[in-house]
């Protein structure tokens, strides 16, 4: 039995500045006019790791965040925004001489979005050797914001971090992202044996397995060593499978405003359920609820404010 740790979960992942514009036509680049007026705008900290950490903190988890931020003007804005969240930032990596990334989030009228991404400097990505590994002695769980979006971690660093975590009895949760780096669908396979819970979207899971049916996807990932596979299905909820159980969990219907960050909020809700000792089915319902609630407001996080609010939302949406 591990001693009581200072943290429930430590998130390791990407953070960036999100500049959100809503009401953007889907054919914006085909219009003859050179100026399109947005319905609303907003600035917030985004990125998979930041979104998950913020939602986990809001849900009452003792959360620390490990990410790399430049010390330029954008980085200072990000750090100020992160300081307003319920997360510990003492393990952040602040680096000088590099340029921050940022994202312009174009939200269409149906709530779906497209990202215009500026990656910034190639050295602004977190590297394994920059992480204070003492964190693994101070937490019940570690969450990797996403495979396929941290170039400094995806070539072995994530696998080593999860391996060390497993050796210390720390639960490992891993999300996934689109392979924007082009490293290939098999690039993460060495990590799978060290993942207790893998939480990809159906599109991401299809990419890494070549299968489109959730059951076949899960069979493939379990055979490669994952403990439990949780596949996010958007409006259709999620599919959960491990070596003992397999089931679908329906979504909570909402009027969608913005789908940015819904997968990250799902992951935070699911992790919270596991850390609270809830059944796997209830963990999935918490994930679905957090993702759905996030879709009701503009932005990648912030709609999920606390556990009481989330449980009230679930009861209303039964």
N, C-alpha and C positions, 0 to 999 in steps of 0.2 A: 504494500500500500504506500503510495507516494504521500509525502507530507503536504500540508496545505500550501498551495502556491499563491504568490501575489496576483497572478492573472488567471482568468478562465481561458482566455484565448489570445494568442499573438498572431496578428495578420501580417503576412509578408506579401507585398505586392506593389503595384504601379499606382502612382498618383499624378494627376495632371490638372490643369485648369480647364474647366468646361465653360465655354461661352455658348449659351443656349438661345436659339431663335425659334419661335413657334409660328405656326401658320404659314410655313413655307410650301409653295406648290411643288408637287412631285416632279413636274417638268421644268423646274426653275432654269435649267441651263439651255432649254429649248425656246424660251420666250424671247420675243424680239426686243422687249424693253430691257434696258441695262440696269434698272433699279427695281428691286422687289421689296416692298415694305413688310416687315415681320409684325405679327400680332403682339408679341411680347418678347422680352429678353431677360437674361439673368446670368450672373457669374457665380460659379461655385467650384469647390474642389471636387474632382471626379477621379476616375480610374478605378479598376476593379478592387484593389486592396483598400483604397480609401473609402469606397462605398460600403464595402463589407465591414470595415472597422467602425465606421460611423453608425451603421445600423446595429451592429453587435453592442456597441456602447449604449445606444439608445434603449436597447432591450434589457439593460441591466447587467450585462456581462462586464467583468473587469478585463478591459481590452487594451493591449499595446499594439502599436503599428510600427512596422519596419519598412521603410521606403527610402528612396534616394531623391533628394530635392536640390536643385541648383540654388546658389545664393544670389541669383540675379533678381530683378524686380518681380518677375512672375513667381519665382520661388518664395519670395517674401510674402506675396499675397497668399500663396498656398499654405504656407506655415501659419499665417495669421488665421486663415479659415479653419485649419485643422485644430488649432488651439481652442476653437469655440466648440469642438465636439467632445464627447465624453470618452476620450481615449488618451492613453499615455504615449508621449512622443519622445521619451528619453533615448530610444534606440534608433531614431531616425539618423540617416546619413546626409549631412549638409555639405555640399561640395562647391568650391569656388572654381572659377575659370571654365565653367560649362554653361550651356544654354538650356533653359527649360523647354519642355514640350507644352503644347496646348491643343485643345480640340474645339472646333466650332460644331455644335450639335444642331442640326437642322431638323426640326420636328414638323412633320406633315399634319394635315388636318385630322387624319385618322389616328394620330398618336404615335405612329411609327416614325423612326428617325434614321438619318444618315449622318455619319461622322466625317468631317473634314479635319484630318489629323496632321499636325506639324510635329515630327518626332524630336525636334531640337538636336542637341549635340549627341553624337554617338556614345559619349562617355557618361551620359546622364542615367544610364540603366544600372540598377542595383546589381552588385556582384557578390557571389558567395563569400569571398574573403573579407567583404566589408560588414558582414553580419556578426554581431556579438553573440557567439554561440552559447553564452551563459544563459540566454533567454530560455533555453530548453530545460533548464533546471528550475524555472520559475513559472511554469504554465501547465495547465491541464491539457491544452490543445493548441495546435498550430494550424492556421489556415493559409494556404498558398492562393493568393488572389487569382492567378490564372496561369496555366500552362500556355505556351505559345505567344506570350506577349512580354516576356522579360529576357531579352537577349543575353544579359549577363548571368542568367540563372538556368536557361533552358538547355544549355549544353553540359549538363551534369550537376550544376549547383543545386537545383531543386531536388534531384534524386538523393544527393548526399545529405541535404538538410532533413528530408523526410526519413532517411535511413537512421540518422542520429536521433531523431525524435522518437522513432519506434523503439530504438534500443533503450531509451529512457522512460518508456511507457507513456509517451505523450500521444494523444489522439491526433491523427493527421486527416485534414480535410483539404481537398484540392478542387478548385474550379478550373474551367478551361476557357479559351478564347479562340477567335478565328486566327488561323495561321498566317497573320500578316507578315511574318518574318520569312515565310517560305522555307521553313526547315523540314517540312515533310511530315506525313501522318504518323510515321513510326518513331519520330524523334523523342516522344515521351514514354516509350514502352519500358525503359529501364526504371522509371519512377513507379510504375503500377504496383509492384510487390510491396511498396512501403506506404500505400494509400489505404487508409481505413474507409474513407468515403470520397468517391469521385463524383463530381456534380457538374456534368457538362450539359449544354443545350442539345436538343436533338440534332441540330445542324452540325455542331462541333463533334458530337459522338459519331455521327455518320461519316464525317471526314476521317476520323482516326481508325474506324473499323471497316468502312466500306459497306456497312449494312444500313438499312433504313428502318427496319422494324425494331422497336425498343427491346423486345425480348432477345433477339439475335445479337443486338449490340451489347446488351448486358452479359449474355453468355460469353461473348468474345472477351470482354474486359475482365470478367471474373476469372476466366481461364488464364489470363495473363497476370493474375495476382491481386487485383483490386478486392478489397473486403466487401464493400457495398457500393452499388452503382445507383445513382439518383439522376434520372434524365429529365431535364426541364422541357416541357412540351408547350410552353406559352399558354394560350387560352385554353388548352386541353389539360392543364394541370401538370402532373409529373408521373413518371414510372419509376418504381423502386424495386430492386432485386438484389438479394445476396444468396448465400448458399442454403438458407432456410426459408425465405419468403420471397414472394413476387406479387406485386399488385400495382394498380393504377390509383391515383388520387385525383379527383376532379378539382378544377379551379374554382375560384370565387369570382363570379361575374361582376364586372364594374364598367362604368363609362370611362374608357381609356382616354387619358389626356396626353401622356408621354410614357413610352416604354423604356426610356433610358434608365439603366441601372436596375431593372426589375430582376434580372438574374442574380445580381449581387445581393439584393435584398432577400431574395429567396434563400440564397446560401446562408445569409446571416440568421434568418428565421429557423432554418433547418438545424444549423449548428446549435442555436439556443435550445432547441428541443432536446437534442442529444445530451447537452451538458446538464439539462434539468432532469435527465433520466426518463424522459417520456418514451412511449412506444414509437417504433419506426413509423407507423402510420400517422401518429400525431405530430411527429417531427416533420413529415412531409406536408401535413395540413398547415403547420406553422409557416413553412417555407412558401407554400402557395399563397397564404394570406398576406405575408410580407411583400411578396412580389406584386400581388394584385393591388394592395394598398398604395404601394409606390407608384403604380400606374395612374393613380387618380390626381396626381399633381405634377407640375413641371419640375424636372430635375432628377438627378441620379440617386438622391437619397434625401431624407428629411421628412417625407410623408409618414414614415414609421417613427413614432415619437417615444413610445414606451410599451411595456408588455400589457398593461391594462387596456390601452387603446387597441392593441392588436387582438387581444382576446375578445373584446367587445365587438370588433369588426367580424371576427370569426363566428360569434354567436348570432349576429345579425344576418350573416350570409349562409347559415346552415342550410 
